[in-house]
Amino acid sequence: MDAALRPTLPVRRVSIGRGRGMIGTLFYRTTPSRPPRWIAFFGAHLDARDLLSSTVAAVLIVRTAGRFFAVAFGTGRHLLNSGSFEKDFGLRVTLNSVSPDRIRTIDRMALDATGRHSREQASRTIPIIEFGLDIDKDILRAVTGPPEDLSLGSRLAGADALAVIAETTLEGLQSRLEAYLAQFRKRAYRTRFPWVDNIRELGDSNLRAELDLALEERIRQRAFDRIWMAVPDLVDWHDVSGFAFSRSERAALLDDIGFESYLTYARNPGNIDTATLRRHRVFCIKCGHRRTKGRMVCLRVHIRRDRPQRKDLPPKRRPLVRGCEGLRS
């Protein structure tokens, strides 16, 4: 259970329930009261003591049906260790629960040279085909819509996390989580949204290692013409001052991230390998100089690698590995 939490953040814990009525463990963290940074702009016109505020982050870890669930409150998601949760859990639950003809919003990422992240919202629920997804280039990152079974809630929004609009109680939480787990395990989405798995994370460990070596060789040769560094997620640009590759307050503030600026931070580009890339983080600096949780940098790399065609498949189904794009390193 503790492995799911970020080890660098001190938290308090409270057991919720007792004995057979045990529900889970609540982990929470409060920040000291402090004035906002922008108060300095007003000088002596404002008293900082009148504008003190603090935040509370909490996450309830519940064990049921042989799995652990993290239910976040406030900014509690930032207490979780990245990589400790099931990838695309919320997306899978939503796709197995909603009708493809009643979608309200989608998030997608295009696997092209620009690496566009976009969110589209319709004024009403519409068929997902009307969002104009390119099933050969777009990765579906999130979906929002009403479930066909209203016992699941009035609205589901799924990405890695699942957001639900529903009435529940603390005592009924475990049964509700079990219902979402059952939806996650279904394979109905393969019929409703058969193109979703057209582009997916590479599972062949040998091929992954081969592509990693090809990337490292390009970095050593400083062949950066087909390597791009990108912000890993959608950001609200109106609240962004810049980015940094370090948690330090003295770190250089960048308007945007790029591979050249990353190499300046890395100092010794000749020794960069994929293990180094996976270890480094990029920080988004919000207005007021608030640093968000560090995220793995996102590299987009075009590597062409042809392989022999499988004769047992019809021509349109024979695979051709054309590139490794959107590599999270």
Buried (B, 14 or more C-beta within 10 A) or exposed (E): EEEBBBEEBEBEEEEBBEEEEEBBBBBBBEEEEEBEEEBEEEEEEBEEEEBEEEEEBBBBBBBBBEEBBBBBEBBBBBBBBEEEBBEBBBBBBBBBBBBBEBBBBBBBBBBEEEBEBEEBEBEEBBEBEEBEBEEEBBBBBBBBBBBEEEEBBEBBBBBBBBBBEEEEEEEEBBEBBBBBBEBBEEEEBEEBBEBBEEBEEEEEEEBBEBBBEBBBEBBEEEEBEEBBBBBBEEBEEEEBBBBBBBEEEEBEEBEEBBBEBBBEBBEEBEEBBBEBBBEBBBBBBBEEEEBBBBBBBBBBBBBEEEEEEEEEEEEEEEEEBEBBBBBEB
